[in-house]
Amino acid sequence: MAIAYVRACGLSELEEDTPKRVELDGTPVSVVRTEGEVFAINDICSHANVSLSEGEVEDCQIECWLHGSAFDLRTGKPSGPPATRPVPVYPVKIEGDDVLVSLTQES
């Protein structure tokens, strides 16, 4: 089955290490440009129901502003407590200035 991508934002809209919150088909997603790559991660912290896009980005991780849990932008795995569950990450591709994200989970 082919993976369906939707436009999340323009590449030119992304500032380095500054998360951008977008909503794709009702799913909140944080799009992050860092270290020469673009990542898409679910915008809701798995520990507390808060927006990750309001947090800081450093070392390819996004930190939840509320309790300090950091999540790897590549895998969604938390680096330590209080979060213990990963958050979903999504495939990204760039076409021109368009940042395309797929909410389809690869099997």
Salt bridges, closest charged atoms under 4 A:
GLU13 OE2 - ARG7 NH2 3.75
GLU13 OE1 - LYS20 NZ 3.53
GLU23 OE1 - ARG21 NH1 3.69
ASP43 OD2 - ARG21 NE 2.81
ASP72 OD2 - ARG74 NH2 3.00
GLU95 OE2 - LYS93 NZ 3.80
ASP98 OD1 - ARG7 NE 2.69
